Amino acid sequence: MGAPIGRFTATGPGDQVFTVNIERDFRYDPYRDFVVCAHCGWSPSLLTMRRIDAMAWEHLASAHGAERGMSQQEDASFRKARRVVLPLCAVLVVVLLVYLQR
């Protein structure tokens, strides 16, 4: 669907690892995320007030029996971009405030 920005993993029966990906499709509204199971193709409608992480954990536990070793990871490229973009935005805001004070 889109670029994976994070994933939820848990271990199920037989020590098999199951993954639910959080994907962002930049063609639609900004920051519109989709939840997609990498194993069964489950992708719920996100027209709900439920949190994405709660839906992902519930799916892993109920559909795959994966309740051990739960972890949540953020994609490295998004983590790195956040470390670069936030300071640049802060500097830009300071420069604009100084410029507008004149």
C-alpha atoms as a printed R data frame, in Angstrom:
    type eleno elety resid chain resno       x       y      z
1   ATOM     1    CA   MET     A     1   0.000   0.000  0.000
2   ATOM     2    CA   GLY     A     2   2.649   2.481  1.044
3   ATOM     3    CA   ALA     A     3   5.992   2.938  2.704
4   ATOM     4    CA   PRO     A     4   6.377   0.978  5.951
5   ATOM     5    CA   ILE     A     5   7.006   3.349  8.830
6   ATOM     6    CA   GLY     A     6   6.762   0.940 11.714
7   ATOM     7    CA   ARG     A     7   6.000  -2.615 12.690
8   ATOM     8    CA   PHE     A     8   4.573  -4.647 15.526
9   ATOM     9    CA   THR     A     9   6.020  -8.119 16.061
10  ATOM    10    CA   ALA     A    10   5.079 -10.942 18.394
11  ATOM    11    CA   THR     A    11   6.002 -14.597 18.756
12  ATOM    12    CA   GLY     A    12   3.304 -17.217 18.348
13  ATOM    13    CA   PRO     A    13   3.042 -20.974 18.585
14  ATOM    14    CA   GLY     A    14   6.158 -22.841 17.493
15  ATOM    15    CA   ASP     A    15   8.262 -19.692 17.999
16  ATOM    16    CA   GLN     A    16   7.039 -18.263 14.699
17  ATOM    17    CA   VAL     A    17   7.313 -14.471 14.506
18  ATOM    18    CA   PHE     A    18   4.296 -12.567 13.177
19  ATOM    19    CA   THR     A    19   4.422  -8.975 11.949
20  ATOM    20    CA   VAL     A    20   1.875  -6.216 11.433
21  ATOM    21    CA   ASN     A    21   3.228  -3.265  9.414
22  ATOM    22    CA   ILE     A    22   2.149   0.342  9.696
23  ATOM    23    CA   GLU     A    23   2.312   1.817  6.204
24  ATOM    24    CA   ARG     A    24   1.964   5.430  5.107
25  ATOM    25    CA   ASP     A    25   0.655   6.235  1.645
26  ATOM    26    CA   PHE     A    26   1.800   9.726  0.701
27  ATOM    27    CA   ARG     A    27  -0.630   9.948 -2.233
28  ATOM    28    CA   TYR     A    28  -3.520  10.541  0.167
29  ATOM    29    CA   ASP     A    29  -3.998  12.830  3.129
30  ATOM    30    CA   PRO     A    30  -0.798  13.603  4.985
31  ATOM    31    CA   TYR     A    31  -0.036  11.128  7.734
32  ATOM    32    CA   ARG     A    32  -2.710   8.669  6.633
33  ATOM    33    CA   ASP     A    33  -1.546   5.322  7.981
34  ATOM    34    CA   PHE     A    34  -2.705   1.822  7.114
35  ATOM    35    CA   VAL     A    35  -2.336  -1.358  9.141
36  ATOM    36    CA   VAL     A    36  -1.394  -4.496  7.150
37  ATOM    37    CA   CYS     A    37  -0.597  -7.982  8.444
38  ATOM    38    CA   ALA     A    38   2.426  -9.417  6.653
39  ATOM    39    CA   HIS     A    39   1.148 -12.984  7.052
40  ATOM    40    CA   CYS     A    40  -2.563 -13.044  6.275
41  ATOM    41    CA   GLY     A    41  -3.128  -9.750  4.451
42  ATOM    42    CA   TRP     A    42  -5.469  -8.408  7.168
43  ATOM    43    CA   SER     A    43  -6.054  -4.692  6.631
44  ATOM    44    CA   PRO     A    44  -8.933  -3.170  8.595
45  ATOM    45    CA   SER     A    45 -10.827  -0.053  7.734
46  ATOM    46    CA   LEU     A    46  -9.333   2.759  9.746
47  ATOM    47    CA   LEU     A    47 -12.633   4.620  9.939
48  ATOM    48    CA   THR     A    48 -12.645   3.960 13.657
49  ATOM    49    CA   MET     A    49 -11.663   5.741 16.821
50  ATOM    50    CA   ARG     A    50  -9.569   2.778 17.999
51  ATOM    51    CA   ARG     A    51  -5.831   3.253 18.218
52  ATOM    52    CA   ILE     A    52  -3.686   1.583 15.574
53  ATOM    53    CA   ASP     A    53  -1.444  -0.100 18.134
54  ATOM    54    CA   ALA     A    54  -4.416  -1.623 19.972
55  ATOM    55    CA   MET     A    55  -5.778  -3.011 16.693
56  ATOM    56    CA   ALA     A    56  -2.380  -4.477 15.749
57  ATOM    57    CA   TRP     A    57  -1.832  -6.188 19.123
58  ATOM    58    CA   GLU     A    58  -5.389  -7.536 19.153
59  ATOM    59    CA   HIS     A    59  -4.968  -8.998 15.662
60  ATOM    60    CA   LEU     A    60  -1.647 -10.656 16.498
61  ATOM    61    CA   ALA     A    61  -3.098 -12.220 19.652
62  ATOM    62    CA   SER     A    62  -6.473 -13.320 18.300
63  ATOM    63    CA   ALA     A    63  -5.708 -14.347 14.711
64  ATOM    64    CA   HIS     A    64  -2.216 -15.784 15.110
65  ATOM    65    CA   GLY     A    65  -2.009 -16.611 18.823
66  ATOM    66    CA   ALA     A    66   1.097 -14.436 19.010
67  ATOM    67    CA   GLU     A    67   1.174 -13.137 22.570
68  ATOM    68    CA   ARG     A    68   4.840 -13.516 23.549
69  ATOM    69    CA   GLY     A    69   7.764 -11.213 22.860
70  ATOM    70    CA   MET     A    70   5.669  -8.288 21.683
71  ATOM    71    CA   SER     A    71   7.717  -5.366 20.379
72  ATOM    72    CA   GLN     A    72   7.107  -2.199 18.422
73  ATOM    73    CA   GLN     A    73   9.729  -0.767 16.059
74  ATOM    74    CA   GLU     A    74   9.909   2.406 14.057
75  ATOM    75    CA   ASP     A    75  11.458   2.402 10.590
76  ATOM    76    CA   ALA     A    76  15.062   3.661 10.699
77  ATOM    77    CA   SER     A    77  14.632   6.147  7.848
78  ATOM    78    CA   PHE     A    78  11.730   7.907  9.618
79  ATOM    79    CA   ARG     A    79  13.662   7.985 12.882
80  ATOM    80    CA   LYS     A    80  16.689   9.512 11.125
81  ATOM    81    CA   ALA     A    81  14.567  12.034  9.207
82  ATOM    82    CA   ARG     A    82  12.928  13.171 12.434
83  ATOM    83    CA   ARG     A    83  16.350  13.830 13.983
84  ATOM    84    CA   VAL     A    84  17.315  16.014 11.006
85  ATOM    85    CA   VAL     A    85  14.027  17.779 10.225
86  ATOM    86    CA   LEU     A    86  13.117  18.880 13.758
87  ATOM    87    CA   PRO     A    87  16.326  20.882 14.361
88  ATOM    88    CA   LEU     A    88  16.084  22.434 10.887
89  ATOM    89    CA   CYS     A    89  12.514  23.551 11.564
90  ATOM    90    CA   ALA     A    90  13.546  24.996 14.928
91  ATOM    91    CA   VAL     A    91  16.339  27.004 13.297
92  ATOM    92    CA   LEU     A    92  13.950  28.213 10.586
93  ATOM    93    CA   VAL     A    93  11.433  29.401 13.176
94  ATOM    94    CA   VAL     A    94  14.119  31.282 15.115
95  ATOM    95    CA   VAL     A    95  15.411  32.926 11.934
96  ATOM    96    CA   LEU     A    96  11.887  33.963 10.939
97  ATOM    97    CA   LEU     A    97  11.193  35.419 14.384
98  ATOM    98    CA   VAL     A    98  14.445  37.416 14.299
99  ATOM    99    CA   TYR     A    99  13.719  38.624 10.767
100 ATOM   100    CA   LEU     A   100  10.141  39.683 11.636
101 ATOM   101    CA   GLN     A   101  11.339  41.609 14.728
102 ATOM   102    CA   ARG     A   102  13.177  44.136 12.541
